[in-house]
C-alpha cells in the first residue's frame, strides 16, 4: 500500500486538529503553517475529510475546522481506510495493464502484498490520534507496543 502525500497531509491535519480538540475552530492557514502543508492542497483534503464525517467547518471570521471524533476514539486505521476507499486492496506492480497480465488470478506475489497491507493496518488500527499526541508530549518517543491508550479506545468503540 502506497502512502501518498495526501495520506501524510491528511494525518498531519487531523493531528493538528486533535491538538486543539474542543478549543474551537482552527483556520486552514494555521493548520497549514503548523504542519507544513501547502494551503491549497489542505483545502481539498479538509473538504474530503468533512464529507467523510471526520471534521466540521464553521464559516466566518471566527471560523475554521474542528475534529469531530475524540482523539482517543479516532484510529489512524479509520482515516487510512477512508482515504484509500477507491483503491484496490493491492495494486499490481507490473508495467502492463492488469487485464493483459498473464498471472492474473494466479500471482505468487499477491498473498505477500496482502500480508504487508494487513500488517500495516494492524499498526494503524492499534494507533489512535491520542497516541500520536501523547508521542509528541514524550519528545517524539514512540512506544514499540502502540496499544497503551488505544486499547481503551478500541474497547469503548466496540462497546
The 8 nearest C-alpha neighbors of each residue, nearest first, counted from 0:
[[1, 116, 2, 89, 90, 88, 115, 112],
 [0, 2, 3, 90, 6, 89, 83, 116],
 [3, 1, 6, 0, 4, 7, 5, 79],
 [2, 4, 5, 6, 1, 7, 8, 0],
 [5, 3, 7, 6, 8, 2, 9, 36],
 [4, 6, 8, 3, 7, 9, 44, 2],
 [7, 5, 9, 3, 4, 8, 2, 10],
 [6, 8, 4, 10, 5, 9, 11, 3],
 [7, 9, 11, 5, 10, 6, 4, 12],
 [8, 10, 12, 6, 11, 7, 5, 13],
 [9, 11, 13, 7, 8, 12, 14, 6],
 [10, 12, 14, 8, 9, 13, 7, 15],
 [13, 11, 9, 15, 14, 10, 8, 16],
 [14, 12, 16, 10, 15, 11, 17, 9],
 [13, 15, 11, 17, 12, 16, 10, 18],
 [16, 14, 18, 12, 17, 13, 11, 30],
 [15, 17, 13, 19, 18, 14, 66, 20],
 [18, 16, 20, 14, 15, 19, 70, 13],
 [19, 17, 15, 16, 20, 14, 132, 70],
 [18, 20, 17, 16, 22, 21, 15, 23],
 [19, 21, 17, 22, 18, 16, 66, 65],
 [20, 22, 23, 19, 65, 66, 24, 17],
 [23, 21, 19, 20, 24, 65, 25, 18],
 [22, 24, 21, 25, 65, 20, 19, 64],
 [23, 25, 63, 64, 65, 62, 26, 57],
 [26, 24, 63, 64, 65, 27, 23, 29],
 [25, 27, 63, 29, 28, 64, 30, 24],
 [26, 28, 30, 29, 31, 63, 25, 38],
 [29, 27, 31, 26, 30, 32, 38, 25],
 [30, 28, 32, 26, 31, 27, 33, 25],
 [31, 29, 27, 33, 32, 28, 34, 15],
 [32, 30, 36, 28, 34, 29, 35, 38],
 [31, 33, 29, 35, 30, 34, 28, 36],
 [34, 32, 30, 31, 35, 29, 15, 36],
 [33, 35, 31, 32, 36, 30, 11, 12],
 [36, 34, 32, 31, 33, 37, 30, 8],
 [37, 35, 31, 34, 38, 8, 41, 32],
 [38, 36, 40, 39, 41, 31, 35, 32],
 [37, 39, 41, 40, 31, 36, 42, 28],
 [40, 38, 42, 41, 37, 43, 36, 44],
 [39, 41, 38, 37, 43, 42, 44, 36],
 [40, 42, 38, 44, 43, 39, 45, 37],
 [43, 41, 39, 45, 40, 44, 46, 38],
 [44, 42, 46, 41, 40, 45, 47, 39],
 [43, 45, 41, 47, 46, 42, 48, 9],
 [46, 44, 48, 42, 47, 43, 49, 41],
 [45, 47, 49, 43, 44, 48, 42, 50],
 [46, 48, 44, 50, 45, 49, 43, 51],
 [49, 47, 45, 51, 53, 50, 46, 54],
 [48, 50, 54, 46, 52, 51, 47, 55],
 [51, 49, 47, 48, 52, 46, 53, 54],
 [52, 50, 48, 49, 53, 47, 81, 54],
 [53, 51, 49, 50, 54, 48, 67, 55],
 [52, 54, 48, 67, 51, 49, 66, 68],
 [55, 53, 66, 49, 67, 65, 52, 48],
 [56, 54, 65, 64, 49, 67, 66, 57],
 [57, 55, 64, 63, 65, 58, 54, 62],
 [56, 58, 62, 63, 64, 59, 55, 24],
 [59, 57, 62, 63, 56, 60, 61, 64],
 [58, 60, 62, 61, 57, 63, 56, 26],
 [59, 61, 62, 58, 63, 57, 26, 24],
 [62, 60, 59, 63, 24, 58, 57, 26],
 [63, 61, 57, 58, 59, 60, 24, 26],
 [62, 64, 26, 24, 25, 57, 56, 27],
 [63, 65, 56, 24, 25, 55, 26, 57],
 [66, 64, 24, 55, 54, 16, 67, 56],
 [65, 67, 54, 16, 68, 53, 20, 17],
 [66, 68, 54, 53, 65, 69, 55, 52],
 [69, 67, 73, 66, 70, 72, 53, 54],
 [68, 70, 72, 71, 73, 67, 66, 20],
 [71, 69, 129, 128, 73, 72, 17, 68],
 [70, 72, 129, 69, 152, 73, 127, 128],
 [73, 71, 152, 69, 70, 74, 68, 127],
 [72, 74, 70, 127, 71, 128, 68, 69],
 [75, 73, 127, 76, 77, 126, 124, 128],
 [74, 76, 123, 78, 77, 127, 126, 124],
 [77, 75, 123, 124, 79, 74, 78, 80],
 [78, 76, 80, 74, 75, 79, 81, 73],
 [77, 79, 81, 75, 76, 80, 82, 74],
 [78, 80, 82, 76, 81, 77, 83, 75],
 [81, 79, 83, 77, 82, 78, 84, 76],
 [80, 82, 78, 84, 79, 83, 77, 51],
 [81, 83, 79, 80, 84, 78, 6, 85],
 [84, 82, 80, 86, 85, 81, 79, 87],
 [85, 83, 81, 86, 82, 80, 87, 79],
 [86, 84, 83, 87, 82, 81, 88, 80],
 [87, 85, 83, 84, 88, 90, 89, 82],
 [86, 88, 89, 90, 85, 84, 83, 91],
 [89, 87, 86, 90, 113, 0, 116, 83],
 [90, 88, 87, 91, 113, 112, 0, 109],
 [89, 91, 87, 92, 88, 0, 86, 112],
 [92, 90, 93, 89, 97, 109, 94, 96],
 [91, 93, 90, 94, 95, 89, 97, 108],
 [92, 94, 95, 91, 96, 97, 100, 90],
 [95, 93, 92, 96, 91, 97, 100, 99],
 [96, 94, 93, 97, 99, 100, 98, 92],
 [97, 95, 99, 98, 100, 94, 93, 91],
 [96, 98, 100, 99, 95, 103, 91, 93],
 [97, 99, 96, 100, 103, 95, 101, 102],
 [100, 98, 97, 96, 101, 95, 103, 102],
 [99, 101, 97, 102, 103, 98, 96, 95],
 [100, 102, 103, 99, 98, 105, 97, 104],
 [103, 101, 106, 105, 100, 104, 107, 99],
 [104, 102, 100, 105, 101, 106, 97, 98],
 [103, 105, 106, 102, 101, 109, 100, 107],
 [106, 104, 102, 103, 107, 109, 101, 108],
 [105, 107, 102, 108, 109, 104, 103, 110],
 [106, 108, 109, 105, 110, 111, 102, 104],
 [109, 107, 111, 106, 110, 112, 113, 105],
 [108, 110, 112, 111, 106, 107, 113, 89],
 [111, 109, 113, 112, 108, 114, 107, 106],
 [110, 112, 114, 108, 113, 109, 115, 107],
 [113, 111, 115, 109, 114, 110, 116, 108],
 [112, 114, 110, 116, 111, 115, 117, 109],
 [115, 113, 117, 111, 116, 112, 118, 110],
 [114, 116, 112, 118, 113, 117, 119, 111],
 [117, 115, 113, 119, 114, 118, 0, 120],
 [116, 118, 114, 120, 119, 115, 121, 113],
 [119, 117, 121, 115, 116, 120, 114, 122],
 [120, 118, 116, 121, 122, 117, 115, 123],
 [121, 119, 123, 117, 122, 118, 124, 76],
 [120, 122, 118, 124, 119, 123, 117, 125],
 [121, 123, 125, 120, 119, 124, 126, 118],
 [124, 122, 76, 120, 75, 126, 125, 121],
 [125, 123, 76, 121, 122, 126, 120, 74],
 [124, 126, 122, 123, 146, 149, 145, 121],
 [127, 125, 123, 124, 74, 75, 149, 145],
 [126, 128, 74, 130, 129, 73, 149, 75],
 [127, 129, 70, 131, 130, 73, 74, 71],
 [128, 130, 71, 70, 132, 127, 131, 133],
 [131, 129, 133, 127, 128, 132, 126, 134],
 [130, 132, 134, 128, 129, 133, 135, 127],
 [131, 133, 129, 135, 134, 130, 128, 136],
 [134, 132, 136, 130, 131, 135, 129, 137],
 [135, 133, 131, 137, 139, 136, 132, 141],
 [134, 136, 139, 132, 138, 137, 133, 131],
 [137, 135, 133, 134, 138, 132, 139, 140],
 [136, 138, 134, 135, 139, 140, 133, 141],
 [139, 137, 135, 136, 140, 134, 141, 133],
 [140, 138, 135, 134, 137, 141, 136, 133],
 [141, 139, 138, 137, 134, 142, 135, 136],
 [140, 142, 134, 139, 143, 145, 137, 131],
 [143, 141, 144, 145, 140, 134, 147, 146],
 [142, 144, 145, 141, 146, 140, 147, 122],
 [143, 145, 142, 146, 147, 141, 125, 122],
 [146, 144, 142, 147, 126, 125, 143, 149],
 [145, 147, 149, 150, 144, 125, 148, 126],
 [146, 148, 149, 145, 150, 144, 151, 130],
 [149, 147, 151, 150, 146, 130, 152, 71],
 [150, 148, 152, 146, 151, 147, 127, 153],
 [149, 151, 153, 146, 152, 148, 147, 154],
 [152, 150, 154, 149, 148, 153, 155, 147],
 [153, 151, 149, 72, 155, 150, 154, 71],
 [154, 152, 156, 150, 155, 151, 149, 157],
 [153, 155, 151, 157, 152, 156, 158, 150],
 [156, 154, 152, 158, 153, 157, 151, 72],
 [157, 155, 153, 154, 158, 152, 72, 151],
 [158, 156, 154, 155, 153, 152, 151, 72],
 [157, 155, 156, 154, 153, 152, 151, 72]]
